[in-house]
């Protein structure tokens, strides 16, 4: 009990420094005098709750987390962990970033692996309240110490780690996806749908077409299976509760069609086959069980389907639809980025001019930071990197070397920021091939960008 005594000694010193007694300090801290006396003078002393510890801290004017390293003993009063104190204490430590305290408590808890379930529950509490990064230390602990490979909480922990890891860095996203993959199929249905959706989008944003197709197919198949099961459950309306997915069920169903279409269009160029999948999500108003959010998602899918149908026509070289397509993109800003990439790719393939299109969307492309998109940021950044490179190719075909090199440099700069190695390997040889056309300013920028890569490696 040495540490516990030290904590109480510090509290007593603090009270004396304030020139107070138990009664006056109890009034200041909001803790009943009798309880306060039992905490400091009881035999044995009454354990201190976290709320009481934080009330004492505030009364002393100390920063949050004061004496938390000493408070750890309160969590293991009589040598056993007390969940009513351990759980809120660990959550508070996570909020304050006190990882040393967390690790100390976890190490003591793991002396008995039955406490892995409590550690998982703490991770869930943090994650579901929006504290994804703070939850990671608990999920990693579960992953390292779960005894049963088929335990649901193990799969969920890998899923949560994957979700929390996703960001702007392509390489980190790839490692996170590969780590999570083996556990996606072991998740309960609602998490599995979310996991498949995020895996598909992650691999799509990375341009990893084999993996994108695998998970697009699985999302397409599994979402339809779940929908049929849900329809059966809906028949008993008095007992029916919707599957607790993050998004309405219609999202996963529609995305199954949409992502398969994306693979067929962008990787295989199977445009006629892609039209079949496009029709699969053009009008999902028939989908059973739609609530207000579901109906809004159905309207979004109509927009996606219209944009992608026009994308297919553009990729076939049909330039007649460009005027109506521009009008559509003016009305639906969220579709501009992926559609402008398609327009540029088609222009470069069929060698038709789109100067008017580029002029029309000049401000949009110039100040990309101001773009407001409904797509996730990972996809947006990778689309933008590709747009810049396609612009470089377009201007090169027009013999406008200055604009071509500037666009290639912008693509290179963004590729470095998001760690897109594939685009980096396209931009470097592009510049080297046309180095003799570059100005001194462009050469300096290129050399500084390349230098930043090996300096930060």
C-alpha positions, 0 to 999 in steps of 0.5 A: 500500500506504499503508493496509495499512502503516497497519494494520500500524503500528497493530498494531505500536503495540498490541504495543509498548503491551502490552510484548510481542514477536511471540512473546508476542503470538502466544501471546496471540492464538493466531496462530503466531509465524512467520505473525505475522512474515510478516504484519508483516515479510514482503516483501511482507507476508502478507495478514491473514485475517479470523479473524486480524484478529479474533484480534488485535482480541480480544488487544488488548481492542478492540471487534469491528470495530476497524480494519475500515476499514483492513482493506478493503485486505486484501480487495483485496491487489495491487489485486484482490478476494480472495473468500476475504477479501471474502465473510467480511469483508462478512458480518461487517460486516453483522452488526456494522452497519458499512454504511460499510465495506460500501459502500466494498467494494461500490463497489470490487467494482462496478468489474467487474460480474462481481462482482454474483454474489458480492454476491448470494451474500452476500445469500443467505448472510445471508438464509437464516441469518435475517439478513434486514435485514442482507441488504438492502444486498446485494440492493439492490446487485444490483437496481441493478447486474444487467445482465440483466432476466431474470436469476434472481438479479434476481428472487430479489433483489426477492423477498428485499427484499419478504420482508424489508420486510413488517411492521406498516406497511400502506403499506410493505407495499403499496409492497413488494408492488407493487415485487415483483409484476413479478418474481414470475413470473420466480422458480424454482418453489419461490420463486414458490410462496412469493412468490404466497402472501405476495403473496396474504396481503399484499394480503388483509391490506390489504383490496385485493381485486382484487389478492388475487383475482388472486394467489389465482387464480394460487396456486390454479392454479400450486400445482396445476400444480406438484403434478402435476409433482411427482407425475411426479417422485415416480415415480422415488423413487431420484432424487426430492428434494422441491421446496425450498419454505419450507413443505410443498407441501400448504400452497400447494395448500390455501391456493390454495383457502382464499384464493379462498374468502376473496375469494368470502366477504368481498368478493363475498359469493358464499357458495354458490360459496365452499363449493366451495372450502371443500371443496377443502381440508377433507380433504387427507389424500390428498395425495401426498408428505406427510411429518410436517410435511405431515400436521400442515398437513393437520390445520390445514386441517381446522380452517380449513375447519371455522371457515370453514364456520361463518363462511359460515353466520353470514354467511347469518344462521344464528344457531343455530350460535352456541353450537357455534361458541363451543365451537369457538373455545374449542378453537381460539384461533387462529380467534377473531380472524377469526371474531369479526370475521365474527360482528360483521359479521353481527350488524350486517348482520342486527341480531341480538344477540351480547352473550353472545358479546362477554361470553364473549370479553371478556378475549380482546378487552380484552388483545389483546397477549396473543392468540397466533395462528397467523396472521401478525401483519399480518393479525391487526392489521388484523383487530383494527382492523376488529373494533374498528370493527364493535364501534363500529357494534354498540354504536351500534345498541344506543344505547350511545354511550360504548362505541361511541366507545371502540371507534371510538377504539381502532380509530383508534389501531390504524389509526394505529399500523399505517398503515391509511389506509382504517380511519383514514378510517372512524374519523374521520367516525364520531367527528365524527358522534357528537362531541356524544355523546363525553365530554371525555376521549374528545374529548381522546383523539381530538384527541391521536390526530389531532394525532399523525398530522399531527405525524408526517407 
